Amino acid sequence: MEKLSEKTNVINWFEIPVTDTARAKKFYETILDIEMNTQQFGEEELTFFPATPEVIQATSGRVTGILLKNEFSKPSQDGTVVYINASPDLQKVLDKIEAYGGTVVVPRTQIIAGFIAQFIDTEGNRVALHSEY
């Protein structure tokens, strides 16, 4: 078996479960100042976080993900926590969370690699933010 290249990310995909796609999409688009695209695949609704095509093509380890609505995915505050890039300023993102239906549960906290924070999104998921500043 071949080893992962040093240029390959160990994590390359994440799914954040949702019960209301439109509400979750608006929340993430607003706090992150991004545009997301929703596609229907049978009974599933997938709303894609933006990804840079050049990065995807240049490496075998893209990192991106979706909001996922299906019968098997349930929002949760337990288990693995996904850290979303809040660069360049985590506090700007954090300041929008409660105004758009989320709850900050860990405020902006300095760590060795910058700053982190955690919040509960509109769907009930515990999600985190990271930025260098």
Short mmCIF file of the C-alpha atoms (twelve columns), coordinates in Angstrom:
data_MODEL
# 
_entry.id   MODEL 
# 
loop_
_atom_site.group_PDB 
_atom_site.id 
_atom_site.type_symbol 
_atom_site.label_atom_id 
_atom_site.label_alt_id 
_atom_site.label_comp_id 
_atom_site.label_asym_id 
_atom_site.label_seq_id 
_atom_site.Cartn_x 
_atom_site.Cartn_y 
_atom_site.Cartn_z 
_atom_site.pdbx_PDB_model_num 
ATOM 1   C CA . MET A 1   0.000   0.000  0.000  1 
ATOM 2   C CA . GLU A 2   1.315   3.419  -0.964 1 
ATOM 3   C CA . LYS A 3   1.733   6.069  1.736  1 
ATOM 4   C CA . LEU A 4   0.019   9.440  1.556  1 
ATOM 5   C CA . SER A 5   2.153   12.132 -0.004 1 
ATOM 6   C CA . GLU A 6   3.378   14.921 2.280  1 
ATOM 7   C CA . LYS A 7   1.345   17.228 0.004  1 
ATOM 8   C CA . THR A 8   -1.880  15.370 0.722  1 
ATOM 9   C CA . ASN A 9   -4.241  16.419 3.487  1 
ATOM 10  C CA . VAL A 10  -5.305  13.659 5.858  1 
ATOM 11  C CA . ILE A 11  -8.759  15.241 6.034  1 
ATOM 12  C CA . ASN A 12  -10.347 15.956 2.666  1 
ATOM 13  C CA . TRP A 13  -14.116 15.979 3.168  1 
ATOM 14  C CA . PHE A 14  -16.670 16.800 5.833  1 
ATOM 15  C CA . GLU A 15  -20.439 16.700 6.098  1 
ATOM 16  C CA . ILE A 16  -22.438 18.855 8.481  1 
ATOM 17  C CA . PRO A 17  -25.917 17.361 8.959  1 
ATOM 18  C CA . VAL A 18  -28.894 19.701 8.632  1 
ATOM 19  C CA . THR A 19  -32.658 19.469 9.005  1 
ATOM 20  C CA . ASP A 20  -33.474 22.724 7.189  1 
ATOM 21  C CA . THR A 21  -31.191 23.259 4.190  1 
ATOM 22  C CA . ALA A 22  -32.332 26.803 3.394  1 
ATOM 23  C CA . ARG A 23  -31.877 27.966 6.993  1 
ATOM 24  C CA . ALA A 24  -28.445 26.339 7.362  1 
ATOM 25  C CA . LYS A 25  -27.290 27.632 3.959  1 
ATOM 26  C CA . LYS A 26  -28.282 31.191 4.839  1 
ATOM 27  C CA . PHE A 27  -26.529 30.905 8.224  1 
ATOM 28  C CA . TYR A 28  -23.203 29.697 6.802  1 
ATOM 29  C CA . GLU A 29  -23.293 32.009 3.788  1 
ATOM 30  C CA . THR A 30  -23.904 34.973 6.091  1 
ATOM 31  C CA . ILE A 31  -21.375 34.279 8.839  1 
ATOM 32  C CA . LEU A 32  -18.618 33.233 6.407  1 
ATOM 33  C CA . ASP A 33  -19.510 35.720 3.633  1 
ATOM 34  C CA . ILE A 34  -19.541 32.967 0.993  1 
ATOM 35  C CA . GLU A 35  -21.872 31.592 -1.664 1 
ATOM 36  C CA . MET A 36  -22.962 27.967 -1.507 1 
ATOM 37  C CA . ASN A 37  -24.618 25.787 -4.118 1 
ATOM 38  C CA . THR A 38  -27.378 23.290 -3.281 1 
ATOM 39  C CA . GLN A 39  -27.982 20.211 -5.407 1 
ATOM 40  C CA . GLN A 40  -30.599 17.504 -5.045 1 
ATOM 41  C CA . PHE A 41  -29.477 13.861 -5.392 1 
ATOM 42  C CA . GLY A 42  -32.536 11.669 -5.006 1 
ATOM 43  C CA . GLU A 43  -33.768 12.229 -1.451 1 
ATOM 44  C CA . GLU A 44  -30.569 14.010 -0.385 1 
ATOM 45  C CA . GLU A 45  -29.887 17.752 -0.433 1 
ATOM 46  C CA . LEU A 46  -26.202 18.664 -0.635 1 
ATOM 47  C CA . THR A 47  -25.087 22.252 -0.154 1 
ATOM 48  C CA . PHE A 48  -21.449 22.700 -1.107 1 
ATOM 49  C CA . PHE A 49  -18.920 24.898 0.675  1 
ATOM 50  C CA . PRO A 50  -16.786 26.670 -1.930 1 
ATOM 51  C CA . ALA A 51  -13.524 25.039 -2.976 1 
ATOM 52  C CA . THR A 52  -10.714 26.395 -5.101 1 
ATOM 53  C CA . PRO A 53  -10.464 24.314 -8.308 1 
ATOM 54  C CA . GLU A 54  -6.717  25.000 -8.633 1 
ATOM 55  C CA . VAL A 55  -6.066  23.527 -5.191 1 
ATOM 56  C CA . ILE A 56  -8.230  20.492 -5.918 1 
ATOM 57  C CA . GLN A 57  -6.381  19.825 -9.182 1 
ATOM 58  C CA . ALA A 58  -2.917  20.494 -7.736 1 
ATOM 59  C CA . THR A 59  -3.212  18.056 -4.821 1 
ATOM 60  C CA . SER A 60  -4.791  14.727 -4.109 1 
ATOM 61  C CA . GLY A 61  -6.069  16.054 -0.820 1 
ATOM 62  C CA . ARG A 62  -8.629  18.784 -1.284 1 
ATOM 63  C CA . VAL A 63  -10.404 19.968 1.817  1 
ATOM 64  C CA . THR A 64  -14.025 20.931 1.428  1 
ATOM 65  C CA . GLY A 65  -17.416 19.737 2.498  1 
ATOM 66  C CA . ILE A 66  -21.167 20.071 2.450  1 
ATOM 67  C CA . LEU A 67  -24.275 20.669 4.452  1 
ATOM 68  C CA . LEU A 68  -26.151 17.372 4.136  1 
ATOM 69  C CA . LYS A 69  -29.847 16.714 4.534  1 
ATOM 70  C CA . ASN A 70  -30.916 13.084 4.350  1 
ATOM 71  C CA . GLU A 71  -32.709 10.549 6.503  1 
ATOM 72  C CA . PHE A 72  -29.497 9.208  8.084  1 
ATOM 73  C CA . SER A 73  -27.689 12.413 9.086  1 
ATOM 74  C CA . LYS A 74  -28.700 14.000 12.362 1 
ATOM 75  C CA . PRO A 75  -27.305 17.253 13.808 1 
ATOM 76  C CA . SER A 76  -25.303 16.747 16.989 1 
ATOM 77  C CA . GLN A 77  -23.248 18.541 19.602 1 
ATOM 78  C CA . ASP A 78  -21.372 15.319 20.398 1 
ATOM 79  C CA . GLY A 79  -18.502 13.675 18.581 1 
ATOM 80  C CA . THR A 80  -16.047 15.039 16.053 1 
ATOM 81  C CA . VAL A 81  -15.770 18.804 15.694 1 
ATOM 82  C CA . VAL A 82  -15.130 20.359 12.289 1 
ATOM 83  C CA . TYR A 83  -12.987 23.524 12.291 1 
ATOM 84  C CA . ILE A 84  -13.908 25.963 9.534  1 
ATOM 85  C CA . ASN A 85  -11.397 28.509 8.273  1 
ATOM 86  C CA . ALA A 86  -12.433 31.931 9.595  1 
ATOM 87  C CA . SER A 87  -9.468  33.822 8.121  1 
ATOM 88  C CA . PRO A 88  -8.519  36.523 8.026  1 
ATOM 89  C CA . ASP A 89  -10.397 37.579 11.198 1 
ATOM 90  C CA . LEU A 90  -12.159 35.022 13.390 1 
ATOM 91  C CA . GLN A 91  -13.847 37.716 15.474 1 
ATOM 92  C CA . LYS A 92  -15.668 39.138 12.427 1 
ATOM 93  C CA . VAL A 93  -17.225 35.709 11.801 1 
ATOM 94  C CA . LEU A 94  -17.928 35.116 15.484 1 
ATOM 95  C CA . ASP A 95  -19.737 38.448 15.809 1 
ATOM 96  C CA . LYS A 96  -22.378 37.295 13.264 1 
ATOM 97  C CA . ILE A 97  -23.228 33.922 14.787 1 
ATOM 98  C CA . GLU A 98  -25.809 34.878 17.410 1 
ATOM 99  C CA . ALA A 99  -27.467 37.477 15.170 1 
ATOM 100 C CA . TYR A 100 -28.196 34.728 12.642 1 
ATOM 101 C CA . GLY A 101 -29.500 32.045 14.990 1 
ATOM 102 C CA . GLY A 102 -26.383 30.329 16.338 1 
ATOM 103 C CA . THR A 103 -24.932 30.247 19.860 1 
ATOM 104 C CA . VAL A 104 -21.293 30.866 20.742 1 
ATOM 105 C CA . VAL A 105 -20.181 28.219 23.259 1 
ATOM 106 C CA . VAL A 106 -16.415 28.865 23.294 1 
ATOM 107 C CA . PRO A 107 -15.400 32.488 22.691 1 
ATOM 108 C CA . ARG A 108 -12.347 33.527 20.688 1 
ATOM 109 C CA . THR A 109 -9.472  31.745 22.416 1 
ATOM 110 C CA . GLN A 110 -5.781  32.016 21.631 1 
ATOM 111 C CA . ILE A 111 -3.864  28.807 20.944 1 
ATOM 112 C CA . ILE A 112 -0.333  28.212 19.647 1 
ATOM 113 C CA . ALA A 113 -1.570  28.202 16.027 1 
ATOM 114 C CA . GLY A 114 -3.757  31.327 16.206 1 
ATOM 115 C CA . PHE A 115 -7.304  31.538 17.510 1 
ATOM 116 C CA . ILE A 116 -10.267 29.179 17.835 1 
ATOM 117 C CA . ALA A 117 -13.920 29.429 18.851 1 
ATOM 118 C CA . GLN A 118 -16.858 27.015 18.926 1 
ATOM 119 C CA . PHE A 119 -20.548 27.544 18.270 1 
ATOM 120 C CA . ILE A 120 -23.831 25.702 17.894 1 
ATOM 121 C CA . ASP A 121 -25.270 26.317 14.427 1 
ATOM 122 C CA . THR A 122 -28.931 26.768 13.502 1 
ATOM 123 C CA . GLU A 123 -29.298 23.000 13.148 1 
ATOM 124 C CA . GLY A 124 -27.872 22.058 16.562 1 
ATOM 125 C CA . ASN A 125 -24.349 21.055 15.433 1 
ATOM 126 C CA . ARG A 126 -21.259 21.994 17.428 1 
ATOM 127 C CA . VAL A 127 -18.840 23.509 14.912 1 
ATOM 128 C CA . ALA A 128 -15.587 25.408 15.396 1 
ATOM 129 C CA . LEU A 129 -13.686 28.237 13.755 1 
ATOM 130 C CA . HIS A 130 -9.933  28.780 13.354 1 
ATOM 131 C CA . SER A 131 -7.871  31.686 12.106 1 
ATOM 132 C CA . GLU A 132 -4.313  32.887 12.543 1 
ATOM 133 C CA . TYR A 133 -5.580  36.267 13.819 1 
# 
